Amino acid sequence: MRYINHIGEKWFGEGKKITVVAPVETVLGGAVSHFYQRYDVGFDQPRGVLVHQCGKGDVGRGQGIMLDLDFASTGLPQEVSTDNLCKWLEGAHARIEEAFQKSLSEELLSALKGEEVP
């Protein structure tokens, strides 16, 4: 299961409205033009690995942040058989949704929901 999100340039930089961006600009004193980071996080329920990838740069629609979230089974084929595939997919989707929401600031989440942002 995979979700790829493009987050426009206005959400990163001085205001740090996206929480997946490392604070290297302030630590190193230079401007970051591109970055890429990846985390693999294992889970028992559903059995699998969440791959959380994030990068800054030209992501096909201009400068922005690419947030790529994947969840893959690490179990045996019978663990994700046709009998329990829906349950596994629901669990994988829940893990991806949780990672997405925790990766973004409250302000950005509100804006994506169409709510007014100060």
LINWO-V78210 format. One record per residue. N is the residue number from 1. PHI is phi in radians with two decimals (* if undefined). OMEGA is omega in radians with two decimals (NA if undefined). D_LAST is the distance of its C-alpha to the last C-alpha in Angstrom with 2 decimals. Layout:
n: [N	N]
phi: [PHI	PHI]
omega: [OMEGA	OMEGA]
d_last: [D_LAST	D_LAST]
This chain:
n: [1	2	3	4	5	6	7	8	9	10	11	12	13	14	15	16	17	18	19	20	21	22	23	24	25	26	27	28	29	30	31	32	33	34	35	36	37	38	39	40	41	42	43	44	45	46	47	48	49	50	51	52	53	54	55	56	57	58	59	60	61	62	63	64	65	66	67	68	69	70	71	72	73	74	75	76	77	78	79	80	81	82	83	84	85	86	87	88	89	90	91	92	93	94	95	96	97	98	99	100	101	102	103	104	105	106	107	108	109	110	111	112	113	114	115	116	117	118]
phi: [*	-2.50	-2.26	-2.10	-2.14	-1.85	-2.03	-1.08	-1.00	-1.14	-1.64	-2.30	2.10	-0.95	-1.33	0.86	-1.38	-1.93	-1.52	-1.45	-1.45	-1.21	-1.44	-1.22	-1.06	-1.30	-1.31	-1.65	1.47	-1.94	-1.63	-1.45	-1.61	-2.57	-2.70	-2.60	-2.43	-2.45	-2.24	-1.94	-2.17	-1.51	-2.37	-1.58	-2.26	-1.22	-1.18	2.98	-2.25	-1.62	-1.83	-1.90	-2.09	-2.53	-2.62	-2.07	2.70	-1.40	-1.84	1.70	-2.24	1.64	-1.05	3.10	-1.87	-1.84	-2.01	-2.02	-2.07	-2.17	-2.32	-2.19	-1.25	-1.98	-1.53	-1.28	-0.91	-1.19	-1.26	-2.16	-1.46	-1.08	-1.19	-2.16	-1.06	-1.07	-1.10	-1.12	-1.07	-1.08	-1.16	-1.12	-1.08	-1.10	-1.14	-1.17	-1.08	-1.08	-1.12	-1.07	-1.14	-1.37	-1.47	-1.98	-1.24	-1.03	-1.10	-1.18	-1.03	-1.08	-1.12	-1.16	-1.44	1.50	-1.45	-1.23	-1.99	-1.12]
omega: [-3.06	3.05	3.09	-3.09	3.02	-3.12	-3.02	-3.05	-3.08	-3.07	3.09	-3.10	-3.04	-3.06	-3.13	-3.11	3.06	-2.98	-3.14	-3.13	3.11	-3.08	-3.07	-3.14	-3.13	-3.14	-3.05	3.08	3.12	3.11	3.12	3.13	3.11	2.95	3.09	3.07	-3.12	3.04	3.02	-3.07	-3.12	3.12	3.05	-3.11	-0.25	-3.11	-3.13	-3.14	3.04	3.08	-3.10	-3.13	-3.11	3.11	3.08	3.10	3.09	-3.05	3.07	3.11	-3.10	3.14	3.12	3.10	3.04	3.08	-3.03	-3.09	3.13	2.98	-3.10	3.11	3.00	-3.10	3.08	-3.11	-3.13	3.10	3.11	3.12	-3.14	-3.13	-3.10	-3.10	-3.14	3.13	3.12	3.12	3.10	3.11	3.12	3.11	3.13	3.11	3.13	3.13	3.11	3.13	3.12	-3.09	-3.13	-3.14	-3.05	3.08	3.09	-3.13	3.13	3.09	3.11	-3.14	3.13	3.10	3.14	3.14	3.13	-3.14	-3.13	NA]
d_last: [33.95	31.39	27.80	26.49	22.85	21.65	18.16	17.36	17.43	13.81	13.14	15.74	16.94	15.69	12.48	14.64	12.20	15.43	17.87	21.04	21.20	23.77	23.16	26.30	24.93	24.57	27.83	29.91	28.46	28.44	26.10	26.37	27.16	27.99	28.22	29.36	29.57	31.17	31.62	34.18	33.82	36.72	36.65	39.47	37.83	37.86	40.08	38.49	36.31	32.61	32.19	28.70	28.53	25.75	26.04	24.39	26.07	27.12	26.86	28.42	25.47	24.65	23.11	20.99	21.29	23.93	23.76	27.19	28.07	31.69	33.72	37.49	40.37	42.57	44.93	48.24	48.42	49.56	46.37	44.41	47.13	46.81	47.33	44.13	42.07	39.56	39.01	38.56	36.08	34.01	34.03	33.20	30.27	28.97	29.30	27.43	24.57	24.36	24.41	21.69	19.28	20.27	19.91	16.18	13.24	11.55	8.28	10.75	12.73	10.16	9.67	13.47	14.03	12.45	9.80	6.62	3.83	0.00]
